[in-house]
Amino acid sequence: EVQLVESGGGLIQPGGSLRLSCAASGFIVSRNYMTWVRQAPGKGLEWVSVIYSGGSTYYADSVRGRFTLSRDNSNNILYLQMNSLRAEDTAVYYCAGGVSPLDYWGQGTLVTVSS
Amino acid sequence: QAVVTQEPSLTVSPGGTVTLTCGSSTGAVTSGHYPYWLQQKPGQSPRTLIYNTNNKHSWTPARFSGSLLGGKAALTLSGAQPEDEADYYCLLSYSGARPIFGGGTKLTVL
């Protein structure tokens, strides 16, 4: 059974940094598309970033230059390093992945950016 | 940047049929946009029902189908059930590998 478990969310001041983790079981992160999607409170879904199996990464304009996606292949974990956080980054962050980018989803982790 | 449009809300009777659509500000939606359809119930993570226009996952109920219709991507629900009440999002891919979600359709089964 495929399972994705996000962690690392919390309350952070504007300008701060957080690193989100997505631990996968049941499939291999490095051999699949892995995506981050976020959802601000009461709002719709927003695509954030993707990493292809070959290692190429792509970012939404709203986070490019501030967020970095990486993988720990040994431990089968996906990371999202978030720097220079803004109030508008407040959201539940979902990890998703699979043979196609959104096959399986985690339960999400809440990031709140506030002073 | 493109804008992806969906109906804000729709209502369907139990057992009835409803079609949700997904349009693009750049023109007709084609299979090259690799349309996705996701379902999200309150308090839950989204789950993908349809990918690449009309492909279903093993967990996708047979009553859901995806297609292209009139220049848009479409999700048709035939034989609506109370448990289908949810928010539905489409996702379209554009050049540069940066897909865009639609604003979502709130489907009521009533």
Interface residues (C-beta under 8 A of the other chain):
Chain A: V37 G44 L45 E46 W47 V50 S56 Y58 Y59 A60 D61 Y94 A96 S100 L102 D103 W105 G106 Q107 G108
Chain B: Q1 Y36 L38 Q40 S45 P46 R47 T48 Y51 N52 H57 D87 Y89 L91 G96 A97 R98 P99 I100 F101 G102 G103 G104
